[in-house]
Amino acid sequence: MKLVNLKTGAGLLKMFCLFWLLCASAGRGMAQEKAVSDRTSRWSAELKFGAAVPTGSFASTDPSKADAGWAETGPALGLALNYRITRYFAVNLSLSGQENQRNNAPLISSIKASQPSATSSEVHADVGTWTIGRILAGGYFMIPLSSSGKWNLRPGISAGVLKTGIPRSNYAAVFQGPLNPLGPGGTGTISESGAYKVPSFPWSFCYAVDVGLEYAFDPKFYVTGETGYFYSAPRSIYTANPASSGGVTGTVIIPPPGGGISIADPSALPKRSFPVTSLTVMVGIGMRF
């Protein structure tokens, strides 16, 4: 697995370097061309909104996967500041965020499975919402699609940092088993509850690729539509607050974002990677200045 990750990382690095070599070549080839027409400003700002669709392990609800994110489609918002170097190439700095509610079904099923002898059960669970922020810098090409220059195709690539953390979760459950009493004194009823808070991930490297379409309906204003993909893999150990389990006080370790609970010494735990990935579909408006 580690070898695969190294190969994947090397491939991404090569792709990123190749992109910037192409950018440099484009800049040299257009050095004698007037960068931007007299009526077009070099600077522009954009406000975008849309949806973020989790992919891969981040979207998985497989209870056997320790890195399953249980993430569902949610809203996304972005701000970008662009600087046009030539008629065909620009660089940008972007701030973006998204929220993805988690699916509580895996937690509910695992809690019910913990009492196989119960004849009936009632479980309520809140597994929270992923909140993700990204700061990226990169560049994109401007490929004219019309002679008027109003329509442009914008493929781009960027890299930067991502910040997020596993949402806190809690549950309450009641189990009944009249033929096989579960509770003390043979009552046949047992109640349990739990609340988990996991420290946030450290900042992690993130890259993104996207392709957009721009239409200028005014010399200063334009609208955009784009679809993109980003990838990040934070590494950390994941611990809940100090708690008691089975009469033993210690640190509750929860294989994120769920799974079995065990007591362990945090210093002895290895760091693990948890991919955070999404497809984004966004529309927005831009202004040149």
N, C-alpha and C positions, 0 to 999 in steps of 0.2 A: 504493500500500500504506500509506504514511504517513497519507494522508487518511482511509483506512478505519479505521486504528487510532485516529485522533483522534475520528472519529465514534463509534466503539465506546466509547471512554473517556468521552466526553461523555454517551452514553446510560446507561452504568453509573452515572455520577455523579448524573444526574437520578433514576434509579431509587432510589439510596441515599438521596437527599434526600427523595424522596416517601415512602419508608418511615418516615423519622424524623418527617416532618410528620404522618403517620397516627398514629404513636406519641404525639406531643404532643397531638393531638386526642383520642385515646383517654384520655390522662391527665386532660385538662381535663373530659371528659364524665363521668369516674368519680370526680371529686374529692370528691364528697359521699358516695360509697359506701365502706363499710368495706373497706380494702384486702385484708385477709386474715382469715379466720375465727379465732376464739380458739384453735382446736385446730391451726392451721397456722402454721409458722414462716416467716419471710420468707427465710431463708438455706437453701440446699441445695447439696450437692456431688454430682458424678456421676463414675463411672468407666465408660468405654465401650470396646468393642473390636469389630473386624469386618474388613472388606476394603476396599481402595482399588483401584478399577478405572481405570487410565489412559485418557484420551480424547485425541482430536485428534492433533496433532503429537507430543505426549508419548508416545503409544502407537505411532506410526508406525514401521515398519521399512523404509520406502522409502529405499534407499541414495542416491537423488538429492536428498533433502531434507536440507539442512544442519542443520535444527532437529529432526530426528527423534530421539525419545528412546529408542526400542527398549524401552520400559518394559512390564513384564507385571504382572498383578494380584498384589497382595501384602497383608500384614497391616497393620492400622491400629489405633492406640490413642489414646484421648483422655481428658482430665481437664477438668472444668468446674466453676466456682464461679458460682452463680446468686443473684441478689437479686430478690425479688418486690416490685415497686412497688405494683401493684394486683392485684386478683383475676384480671385478664385480661392482665397484661403484666409481663414480667420482663427484667432485663438480665443479661448474663453475661460472664465472662472464661474463655477456653478455651485449653488447651495440647494440641496433638495432633501425632502423628508417624506416619509410615508408611515401609515399605520396599518397593521394587519392583525385583525382579531384572531385569537387562537381557537381551534376546534376543541371543545371540551370532551368529546366522545371518548378519546383514548384514556383520559384520566378516569372517567366514570366507569368504563369497562374494566380497567385494572383494579379499581376499588371493589367493584362487585365480585371480581374473580378472587379477591382476598378472603372471601367468606363463602366457599363453595357449598357449605352445608345449609346456608340460609334458604328458606322457602320463599321469602319475599324481601325486597329491599327498596329503599328510597334514597337516592343520592343526588345532592345538589353540588355543582362545582363551578367555580369561576377561575378560568385559567389566564385571564388578562389579555392584553393586546401588545403586540410588538410595536415599538416606536423606534424608527431608524432614521438617522441623519447622515448625510454624505457631503463632503467638501471635495470637489474635483476640479482639476485644471487640465486642459487639453486643446485640441484644435479640430477644425472641420473644413471640408472643401465646399465651395459654392459652385455648383454645376448648373449653368443656365439651361432651362428647358423651353424658353421662348425667346424670340428675337427682341421683345420689348424689355427683357430682363426682369419681368415681374415674378416669374416662376423660377424657383431654384431648388435643386436637390442638394441636401446637406448630409453627407456621411461623415461621421466623426469618431474619435476615440479620446478617452480621457482617463486619468488616474488620480488617486488621492487617498483620502482616509474615510473610514466609516465608523460610526459609533452606535451601539445598541446594547441591549441586555435582555436576558430571559425575563419575561414578565412575572410578577408575583402571582401566586395562585392560592386558592383555599377551597376546602370542600367540607361538607357535612353529610353523614350517612347514618341510616338506621336499618338494621337487619333483624329479621324475625325468623325463628325456626322452632315452632311449637313441638315438633316431634323429636327434635334434637337441640335442646336448650343451648343457647349461645352465651347468655349473660350469667353473671354471678347469681347464685341462689336458684338457678333453674328457671329464670323468668322467660327465657326464650327470646329475649330482645337485647341487642347491644347497639350502642350509639358511639360514633367516633367522629372526629373532625381533625382537620389539619390545615396549617397555613404555612406556605413556603415563600421565602424571599431570597433571591439569589443575587449576589453582587453583579453589577453590570460588566460587560466585556470591556477589555482595554481597547483603545483605538487600534484599528487594523487597516492594512492596505486594501484598497478597493480599485478595481478597474471597471470601465464601462465602454460599451460600443453602442452606437445608435445611428439611425438614419432618419432624416426629417425632410419635410416639404415646406417651403416658404412661399408665401404670396404677398407681394407688396401692393396694397390698394391705395397707397399714398406715398409721396416721397419720404415721409418720416415714419409712417406706421405700416406694420405688416402683421400677418397672422402665420402661425406655424402649426404643424402637426408632426409628431414624431413617435417612433417606437424604439425602444432600447433594451439593453440587457446589462445587468451589473453582477459582479461576483466579489465576495469577500469571505475570508475564512478566519474569524477570530480564534485565538488560542488562549485558553485559561483553564483553571480548575473552577468548579462551581460548587459553592457551599451555601447552605441555608444558615440562618442565625443559630447560635448554640441552642441545642434543644435536648430533650430527654427521650429516649426510645428504648423500650424494654427494660426500664429501670437503670439504664446506663446513660450517664450524661456525657455528651460529647458534641461533635459537629455532625450535623446531618448532611450527608452527601447525596445529591439527587442527580443521577445521570440526566443531563438536560435534554428536553425540558420535562422529563418525567421518568418513570421507571422505578425500580426497587430502591429502597432506602437502606443505607448501611452507615455504620459509625466508623470513622477513619481519622487518621492524623493528616490534616491538610498538607503538611510539609512533605508527606510521603506520596502525594498524588501527582501523577504526571499531567502535563498540559495536553489538551486535546483540541483538535480543530473542529469547528462547527460551521459548515458552509451557510452563508446567508446570500441567497440569489433571488432575483426577480426579473420578470419582463415588465416594462413600463410602457403605457400607451398614454400620450399626453397631447393636449392642444394648448395654444397660448397666443399671446399678443406681444409684439415687440415695438420698441420705439428707438429711432436713431437720433443721436444728438451730437 
